[in-house]
């Protein structure tokens, strides 16, 4: 089931548990230029909740409370971008976080294909339809195809995380992954501050 919320917030009292898969849809890949349009969430139970923003009102107190809750692990794929765009438009620094793309790069070293489609196909046995990825997310009315696409981006992250955690432990890289996850909010802050294309760790 997909709960599509046009009014820009989660319902009062909604409990998504202690690990929430989160993704975002924007007008492009530049947080300074391209506004946040949709935030989608799932507790891993097969349901997804989509929150749509009109570009003017980003109040969403229930969503912001969840994103800032230190007792809830926020599960992303390529969290670097989502964390930055939510900081920019919602004014919330997400933590703690987990990123399946980072975990994949640490343990799926036999491939250079770390996109969500490839990850979910291998780890969850699901073929995602990515046709709506580049569609107009700023439209006042999203299509059924867009809604289904947005939901699919969060529905399988819990299963992927379980397998990635198993492999991280097997390869002795769990603590390294956690250190990377802990740094992600700072990496997002650097991106927003203008260091997105600069490696500050290089000589």
Secondary structure, 3 states (H helix, E strand, C coil): CEEEECCCCCCCCCCCCCEEEEEEEECCCCCCCCCEEEEEEECCCCCEEEEECCCCCCCCHHHHHHHHCCCCEEEECCHHHHHHHHHHHHCCCCCCEEEHHHHHHHHCCCCCCCCHHHHHHHHHCCCCCCHHHHCCCCCCCCCHHHHHHHHHHHHCHHHHHHHHHHHHHHCCCHHHHHHHHHHHHHHHHHHHHHHCCCCCCCC
